[in-house]
Amino acid sequence: MPVPAIDLTVYPDECDAFGHLNQASFLTLFERARWEMLARGPGMDVFTRAGAWPAVRKTVVDYHAAGFPGDVLRFTQTLTHHGRTSFTMRQTARRLRDDTLIATAEFVFVCIGRDGKPVPVPDEVGRFMNARNGPPGDVHRLTVNGVNLAVDVRGEGRCILFIHGYPLDRTLWQYQLSHLDGCRRIAPDLRGMGLSDAPDLGYSMTTYAQDLAALLDALGVDDVVLCGLSMGGYVAFEFLRRWRSRVRGLVLMDTRAEADTAEGRRARDAQAAQLRERGTSAVADAMLPQLLADADLSHSPVAARVRRMISAAPAAGLAGALAAMRDRPDSTDLLETLEDIPTLVASGDRDRIIPADRAREMAGLIPGARVELIAGAGHLPPLERPAETTALLSGFLASLDAKRPPPAAGAR
Ligand code: MLT
């Protein structure tokens, strides 16, 4: 059962002269929702009982849309980091009537004792929020490389590591996680996205790849098939540069090997400026028409899902990803060295961000690579054409098994 969502009504005395919910009142509502949630769980006195008072160290609020008197807002609470003496909670407020995202916020707390010194976060709080948080029961939280990452792990067998693109999260692979049978599917939220920690600084392709290597270590996984979509492909290239001997196969989906051009780098900075000014919904507005083949965004459930994914992402993580993509190295030279790594290059045939011709060109530079276009998909085939994408991946994994040498007699 998930941590309870809390519904709170907006009152006129919380609004400004124009009748909009005032930004300062938001802080009160976020706080009330947190206490109410605790009241319905371990009790409002959970901190007092443990002699640990939660002091706010940092607050980040993204205001997405106006709230008005009488609106009922639904607040959801997620624990995105659980350290020894500190924890981070992400909260989302949506208008119940039309599901409009009104605001998202992130609060970093440090627990302090009566003497003003940091003390451990009460176990009960972590247990309540972690144990009851995940709608997806397969999502684990692991602290590796200095960050707490959320990772969905399902199935048994050969491991496939799904690496999502920007500005998305592990749920991009939701269908594949449920339906790609016969293998162990591992889909983390990269740092700064989804439910993973979102530090302010320190984002690069190297850091993402280091996170993934450390995550595989923590899961006890030696060898993997990497499956990276777009920015996930950039991360896969970096992983290959460092841990090539762990890679048994490679899927490059709607991605490219070249670095950003000067114009591309300027566009990253322009999007980062928009993100600072208007929040994550500005990124959703700018990117949605590019991401999907379907032009009718207002009626598409996939578009609604992607918009929710982007809007709920932490702004610090998206800004970090923009900088990491802007500064990534060119990986073209790597392609011709991949002769020993079975590679599938896959792309939506209607991808506007990285057109299918580019996928064909890239595949042409990888010895022995297979290229497949997914009909009717744009930049996000795992969501737009989930069954076709899964079938393609399934066939690719089966082809790897067919190539695997039979076990030596003594090893049977
Ligand atoms: C992605 O989907 O990860 C991004 O569109 C990649 C990019 O902007 O280069």
Boltz pocket constraint, residues with backbone or C-beta under 6 A from the ligand:
constraints:
  - pocket:
      binder: B
      contacts: [[A, 164], [A, 165], [A, 166], [A, 167], [A, 229], [A, 230], [A, 231], [A, 232], [A, 254], [A, 325], [A, 353], [A, 379]]
      max_distance: 6.0
